[in-house]
Amino acid sequence: MRAVNRRREWPDQARMTRFFAAPAAFGLLLLLARPAVAPAAPADVDVGPYLPRCGRAAETRVPIPSWDGERLAGLRQLMARVPPGGAGLVYVELGPQEDDVAVEEAGKAYSATVRFAGPGADAGVIKLSALDQAQPEDGAYHFVGFFDVRLEPGPNGAIALARHDTFDVVSTGRYCLGAGDATAPPTPAASPPAAQSGSLPECRRTNESRVPIATWKPKLTRKGDLRTAPPTGNGRIVFITVDPAKDDCSADPDKLYSFSLPEDPGAPDSGGLAVNLRGNRATAGSGCRLDGFFMNEPVFGMHQGRIETYFGAIARDRVLASGHYCLAR
């Protein structure tokens, strides 16, 4: 059976546009940020990569291509532009059916084989490796993120995809998502002002090249529901402070918290939003507070009729050490 990409369809929202480009050279991953804009309703949840588009003229950043997993021939075309023996960086959205996936290892070294049974260039095998183990959802696996792509030696060599850490990609400033090749040699981003007292500086009002981090401090209703939706985007860093209702912080430190944003009365088909957070817990008074930097990641499937999104804790030192973040005004 052919492996297909099974994207989530969002209520009252057109399918998200993906940008396709030439493969990027392998090396240090840096990026310039796009403006931070928080969604106003659950239907605006963003599951795309948090990267800026490449400019049309005088672009010095190296484009990162995007492959939607529909046709293996499309990935082969991207690979044709990678130098022999080299690797290209690709943003992948692959959603093969369970029957097309053979899990080879589990745990810290997770790998799987995905078979494409299409004709000609659409037939073949992908060997995928990642540190985080994917779980099937609604009969399909979902492999989404930044991967190195290589062709294994041999006349019928499989295509190998090795997952990159998303934060390592989005926390820097030299790559973009778009078409074509860089029109000028990549140059290191200018050194930003040093952070003071272990905190991030505010973003400049103009000519800011760093990645802006939005702050989200939602207020809960008496029922414990959210009143506002968080900023989203795969790999987006958000500073979040929220006080879970009736939580004494004595549970598992890796506990998953889930908050619901009810359906918007003005958009009756939205279904509402479930926001999941893990980590950055601290005792606050007689209760427990989630407070710190979190990275947004896509979630596939729905829970009790609600769209889901997930935020995992990112260490403050890691954000500060990147030197490419600032706090949005």
Buried (B, 14 or more C-beta within 10 A) or exposed (E): EBBBBBBBEBEEBEEEEBBBBBBBBBEEBBBBBBEBEBBEBBBBBBBBBBBBBBEEEEBBBBBBBBBBBBBBBBBBBBBEEBEEEEBBBBBBBBBBBBEBBEBEEEEEEBBBBBBBEBEEBBEBBBBBBBEEBBEBBEEBBBBBBBBBBBBEEEEEEBBBBBBBBBBBBBBBBBBBBBBEBBEEEBEEBEEBEEBEEEEBBEBBEEEBBBBBBBEBEBEBEEEEBBEEBBBBBBBBBBBBBBBBBEBEBEEEEEBEBBBBBBBBEEBEEBBBBBBBBBBBBEEBEEEBBBBBBBBBBBBBEBEEEBBBBBBBBBEBEBBBEBBBBBBBE
